[in-house]
Every structure is written in structure tokens, then in C-alpha cells.
């Protein structure tokens, strides 16, 4: 059964038989479900929180040249650990995996909170990424192992809502903590969350399915060491190219990093049992390749606002961190709300909606190039709403088309490939944003003149990628057999 048809069957079952939440609570399963969602909440809240504390942190630690690394290194750790966690449950119990992942997360948060330098802060972020990425992966594994298949759709729906809550609350928590205490408290509070999850996992996850390794007739798929090593080295090379700008050195590192990304895709395709992506990944001959191109382009092009937006707004226009937090939270809210509003659109309109979403994202990217230097809060908010809303209406249908157009034996890989490509896009985008920011002024340090130059170039530089994403969406729109592919 394919992922798409499986979802349809599950949905039909749910329609005829509602989940008995009281029975789940009485059995302890509901408490376990709430617990495993804490891992998603910790990871996603931390991911969006750091941007709002960045101005205060850079003011104390310096190292504005390394701001782009804060997201790139976090996503790299999450990608690697997420790929490993799904395989480790074949050898180590789910409960032990969860406890170790939460402990790693707590250790990373503590290291970042007490960091005397930006370098140590980034080391903590890498460890946090390892722990957080594993917690997210284990949360999805837990649903499949601990709960009846008939209620998976509702549980996954709740997990999606948790992502929305975290994306909204992260910037708010960061801004409020900085205003009341300091950025170190904002980062360090996640240490307590990680410790709590690690301790609770030993008692809450006490079922047979969680306390013993997974028993499977088939051998666990091998870990993609080669592909992930190429990915990690490539992102580090790109990020390093922007730390100390020199034409020859930076150009060479950037070219090597881009070659490494191409090698990553090639190596991934050579290992069918451990591959992260389906075949014909970026081929425009099928909706799968065009759709994955669109995912990659927009993921790379849109992360710069979340990384540098609050820092630029505070430095240039003295806009409070709390206001910046509200704007970033509004982007997440628009994503969630518009995604819900278009969820029941008929199949024949899906590709039109994808194209509209792509145009909204591109307009948001281009709009930031004007509104950030100008400092107009209403216009900045409008761009954030366009960018988040564009993702909200396009992504569900884009994912469905990508999965439906994959080969039957690759549809499961395709369904997981979209969020994986997003994470990789964020990591690469953060590294590229660091190059642009440092080349346009931040290499000389943080001041108003440098921030003005960065604000003028940072978002403008990603407009071509936004246009490229729109071309991919237009290609999807013009593909024949729309209803068949959209329906899966």
C-alpha cells in the first residue's frame, strides 16, 4: 500500500470510528503521546527562538560573522541524527534512544547558554541539533510503534499542530526572556526541558514496544554515512567561505561546497537501501523532480529573514525584540491558517494553488529587500504573511503531487524527502546568507552602516532563487494529467 492510499484508508476508518480519548487516557496511551510530543516542541521552539535572541547575544559575544552558522549547524545535526534514530530503534530500545537524545539536547543547550564565545555557542547548537533531530524522528517512530494504525491520522494531525504552536511560541519566548532576564536564560531554559524529557522517558515509556528493541524480519537499512558526510562537508565549506571574505579563497570554498552538494546527490542515489531521496530528484521531466526543485529553491531563499531579520531591525531601526518576535510568529501563523483553509480544495485546483503559493513566497522575498531597509513594520509584516501563507497553501498539495508521481516502490522515500530537503535547504541557505551578509558589511563588525548595506543586499540576492521556484511551480501547473497525479 502506498503512503497516499494508506492515508485515504486511515481517513475512512477515522470517519467511521472516532478516537476514544477517554480510553486512551485511562490506558496511559494519551499521556505517552503527549510526552513524545515534548521532543517536537523542544526542537521546533528552539529552532525559531534563536533569531530573536541573536541581537542581544551578538552584542555580548561579538561574532556577527558567524550568525549564519547558528541555523546551518543546528539543521546539519538534526538531519544526521534524524536519519540515525529511525535505524537505531532496531538495536536499542525506544526508551533508551529517547533518554539519550534528550540528554544530548540538554547538554547542547547548557553549553550554548554558558558560552563565552560564538564558537562555543555553535558547538552547543550542533549538539542540540543532534539531540533535537533524534527526538523529532523518535516521536514519529513512537506513533507507529505504540498506537493503533486506525488513529494515526488524528495523532499526526495533533503533531502538526504542535509544530505550529512551537513556531509561534519560539520567537515570543526568546523576546520575552531577553526583555525580562537575558539571552542566556532564553537559551538555557531548554536545558531543563531536555533533562525533564530524559528522566520522564524512563518511566512514561514503560510499555513492551518502547522498552525493547524493534524486532524485524528484515535487516535495518544501512546508515547513509557517505551521503551525509558529503552533505556536512559541503555546508561547512560554504559557511566557511563567508567567515573571512577573500575573493580567491571564498570563491574556491564556495565552488567546492557546491560540487560537494552535487556529489551528495550522486552518492545518495548509488545506495538504494539507504537513500534519502527518490530517483530523478531534480529532473523536470516529471512532477517529482520539478516539485523537489521548488522545495529546494524556496527553502534556501527564505531562511535569511528568520536568521538576520531581528538583528537588522534592531540595529537599523531600534525595533524591539518583542515586535520582531511577533512578526516571525505571524509568518508561522499564516502558514498554519492558510494551510487549513485550502485543505479541502478539489484536485483540479491543486496546481493552481501551488502556483499562487509560489508567487506569494517570491513576492515576500522580494518585498523584504525593500521593507527591511525602510523599516516599515506594516510592510515587513505583510511580506512575512505572504511568505508564510505561500508555504501554507502550496506545501500540502506539492507534497501530495511529489509522492503521487514517485515510483511505487519509492513513495515512502518521497514522503520523507520533502521535510529532509527543507532542512538541507535551510542549512545551505543559512550558509549562503552568511556569505552575503559578511561580504556586504558584517565582516567589519556590527554597526548601523554595515547593517544598512547588509539589509540592501541580503534579500535581493535571493530573489533569483524565488523566481526559479516560481518557474518550477509554473512547470508543475502546465504538466498534463493533473487530476490523476494530484489524487495519487
Secondary structure, 3 states (H helix, E strand, C coil): CCHHHHHHHHHHHHHHCCCCHHHHHHHCHHHHHHHHHHHHHHHHHHHHHHHHHHHHHHHHHCCHHHCCHHHHHHHHHHHHHHHHHHHHCCCCCHHHHHHHHHHHHHHHHHHHHCCCCHHHHHHHHHHHHHHHHHHHHHHHHHHHHHCCHHHHHHHHHHHHHHHHHHHHHHHHHHHHHHHHCCHHHHHHHHHHHHHHHHHHHHHHCCCHHHHCCCCCCCCCCCCCHHHHHHHHHHHHHHHHHCCCCCHHHHHHHHHHHHHHHHHHHHHHHHCCCCCCCCCCCCCCCCHHHHHHHHHHHHHHHHHHHHHHHHHHHHHHHCCCHHHHHHHHHHHHHHHHHHHHHCCCCCHHHHHHHHHHHHHHHHHHHHHHHHHHHHCCHHHHHHHHHHHHHHHHHHHHHHHHHHHHHCCHHHHHHHHHHHHHHHHHHHHHHHHHHHHHHHHCCHHHCCCHHHHHHHHHHHCHHHHHHHHHHHHHHHHHHHCCCHHHHHHC
